[in-house]
Amino acid sequence: MFSLLAPMLAFAFAALVLTAAVKDVFSFTIPNWISLALMALFPAAGLVNGAPLAVLGPHLVAGAGVLVAGMAMFAFRWIGGGDAKLSAAVALWLGWPALTTFLFGAALAGGGLALILLGLRSAAARPLVLLGPPWVNRLAEAGEGVPYGVAIAVGAIAAFPLSPLYAGLAPYV
C-alpha cells in the first residue's frame, strides 16, 4: 500500500504548489485550501516515509519559522497573506536543509518574475498587452502586485528532491 501512496503524495505536493501558482497569476490570490491541504497531507507523507519524530521535528520547526517570518513580512505589506501561508506549508514539507534551496530558488524566481512584470508594465509593451486576455492586462497594470505564488512554486519544486521527506518517498516514486 505504501508503494502506491508515496508517488500519490509526491504528486499531490507538486500539484498543489503549481495550482497555487496558477491561481495567483489569474487572481492575485492563493486560496487557503491549498495551504491547508499541504499541511493535512504532511503527516501522511511522514507516515509513508516511516520518518521518526527526530526527522519530522526539523520540518515542523522550518514550517513554524517560515510562518513567523511570513507573518512579519505580511505585517509590513511586503508579501500577501496567501504567500506567507503557502511558504510555511511548503517549508513544512521540505524541512532542513532543503529549506535553504527553497528560499534561494524562490528569491531567484521572484527576481525573474519582477523583471518580466517590469517589461510587461513598460510603455513599449503596453500596446501588445492590450491585445491579450484580461488576466495579462491585469498583470501588466502599474501598481498591481506580484503573483509571488509563482516564485514559491518554482522554489518548492526545485527543493523538493532535496527534502529528507522526499528521500523516503523517492524509492516509491
C-alpha positions as CSV (number, residue, x, y, z in Angstrom):
1,M,0.0,0.0,0.0
2,F,2.8,2.4,0.9
3,S,4.4,1.9,-2.5
4,L,1.2,3.3,-4.2
5,L,0.6,6.1,-1.7
6,A,4.1,7.6,-1.9
7,P,4.0,8.7,-5.5
8,M,0.5,10.0,-5.0
9,L,1.7,12.2,-2.1
10,A,4.7,13.5,-4.1
11,F,2.3,14.3,-7.0
12,A,-0.1,16.0,-4.6
13,F,2.6,18.2,-3.3
14,A,3.7,19.3,-6.8
15,A,0.1,19.6,-8.0
16,L,-0.9,21.8,-5.0
17,V,2.0,24.2,-5.3
18,L,1.5,24.5,-9.1
19,T,-2.2,25.1,-8.6
20,A,-1.3,27.9,-6.1
21,A,0.9,29.5,-8.8
22,V,-1.8,29.4,-11.4
23,K,-4.4,30.7,-9.1
24,D,-2.1,33.6,-8.1
25,V,-1.4,34.5,-11.7
26,F,-5.1,34.7,-12.6
27,S,-6.5,36.2,-9.4
28,F,-3.6,37.5,-7.3
29,T,-4.8,35.3,-4.5
30,I,-3.8,31.9,-3.2
31,P,-6.8,30.1,-1.7
32,N,-6.4,28.9,1.9
33,W,-7.5,25.4,1.0
34,I,-4.2,24.8,-0.9
35,S,-2.0,25.6,2.2
36,L,-4.4,23.6,4.4
37,A,-4.3,20.6,2.1
38,L,-0.5,20.7,2.1
39,M,-0.5,20.8,5.9
40,A,-3.1,18.0,6.1
41,L,-1.1,15.7,3.8
42,F,2.2,16.3,5.6
43,P,1.5,13.7,8.3
44,A,0.6,11.1,5.7
45,A,3.9,11.7,3.9
46,G,5.7,11.3,7.1
47,L,3.9,8.1,7.9
48,V,4.6,6.6,4.4
49,N,8.2,7.7,4.8
50,G,8.4,6.0,8.1
51,A,10.0,9.1,9.5
52,P,10.5,9.3,13.2
53,L,9.9,12.5,15.2
54,A,13.6,13.2,15.1
55,V,13.3,13.6,11.3
56,L,9.9,15.4,11.3
57,G,10.9,17.8,14.1
58,P,13.1,20.0,11.9
59,H,10.2,20.0,9.3
60,L,7.9,21.4,12.0
61,V,10.5,24.0,13.1
62,A,11.0,25.0,9.4
63,G,7.3,25.5,8.8
64,A,6.8,27.5,12.0
65,G,9.9,29.6,11.4
66,V,8.8,30.5,7.9
67,L,5.2,31.2,9.1
68,V,6.5,33.7,11.7
69,A,8.8,35.3,9.1
70,G,6.0,35.4,6.6
71,M,3.6,37.0,9.1
72,A,6.2,39.7,9.8
73,M,6.6,40.3,6.1
74,F,2.8,40.4,5.7
75,A,2.6,43.0,8.5
76,F,5.0,45.2,6.6
77,R,3.0,44.6,3.4
78,W,6.0,43.1,1.7
79,I,4.1,39.9,0.7
80,G,0.5,38.8,0.7
81,G,-1.1,36.6,3.3
82,G,-1.5,33.7,0.9
83,D,2.2,33.9,0.1
84,A,3.1,33.7,3.8
85,K,0.8,30.7,4.4
86,L,1.9,28.8,1.2
87,S,5.6,29.4,2.0
88,A,5.1,28.0,5.5
89,A,3.2,24.9,4.2
90,V,5.9,24.3,1.7
91,A,8.6,24.7,4.4
92,L,6.8,22.1,6.5
93,W,7.2,19.6,3.7
94,L,10.8,20.5,2.9
95,G,12.5,20.7,6.2
96,W,16.2,21.3,6.6
97,P,18.5,21.6,4.5
98,A,16.1,21.8,1.5
99,L,14.6,25.0,3.1
100,T,17.7,27.0,2.0
101,T,17.3,25.8,-1.6
102,F,13.6,26.6,-1.5
103,L,14.2,30.2,-0.2
104,F,17.1,30.8,-2.6
105,G,15.1,29.4,-5.6
106,A,12.0,31.4,-4.7
107,A,14.1,34.5,-4.4
108,L,15.7,34.0,-7.8
109,A,12.4,33.1,-9.4
110,G,10.8,36.2,-7.8
111,G,13.5,38.4,-9.2
112,G,13.0,37.0,-12.7
113,L,9.2,37.4,-12.3
114,A,9.7,41.0,-11.3
115,L,11.8,41.7,-14.4
116,I,9.2,40.1,-16.6
117,L,6.5,42.2,-15.0
118,L,8.5,45.3,-15.4
119,G,8.8,44.5,-19.1
120,L,5.0,43.9,-19.3
121,R,4.3,47.1,-17.5
122,S,6.6,49.2,-19.7
123,A,5.2,51.8,-22.2
124,A,6.8,49.8,-25.1
125,A,4.8,46.6,-24.2
126,R,1.5,48.3,-23.4
127,P,0.1,48.2,-26.9
128,L,0.8,44.5,-27.2
129,V,-0.5,43.7,-23.7
130,L,-3.8,45.3,-24.5
131,L,-4.3,42.7,-27.2
132,G,-4.0,39.9,-24.7
133,P,-6.6,38.3,-22.4
134,P,-7.8,40.2,-19.3
135,W,-5.5,38.4,-16.9
136,V,-2.5,39.5,-18.8
137,N,-3.8,43.1,-18.8
138,R,-4.1,42.8,-15.0
139,L,-0.6,41.5,-14.6
140,A,0.6,44.5,-16.7
141,E,-1.2,47.1,-14.7
142,A,1.1,49.6,-13.0
143,G,0.7,49.4,-9.2
144,E,-0.6,45.8,-9.3
145,G,1.2,43.3,-7.0
146,V,3.4,40.4,-8.0
147,P,1.9,36.9,-8.1
148,Y,4.7,35.6,-5.8
149,G,3.0,32.2,-5.7
150,V,4.8,31.5,-9.0
151,A,8.2,32.1,-7.4
152,I,7.2,30.0,-4.3
153,A,6.2,27.1,-6.6
154,V,9.4,27.3,-8.6
155,G,11.4,27.2,-5.3
156,A,9.3,24.4,-3.9
157,I,9.6,22.1,-7.0
158,A,13.4,22.8,-7.2
159,A,13.9,22.0,-3.5
160,F,11.6,19.0,-3.0
161,P,14.0,16.4,-4.2
162,L,16.5,17.6,-1.6
163,S,14.0,17.2,1.3
164,P,14.5,14.4,3.8
165,L,10.8,13.6,3.4
166,Y,11.2,13.1,-0.4
167,A,14.2,10.9,0.2
168,G,11.9,8.5,2.0
169,L,9.3,8.7,-0.8
170,A,11.8,8.5,-3.7
171,P,12.2,4.7,-3.8
172,Y,8.5,4.6,-4.5
173,V,8.2,7.5,-6.9
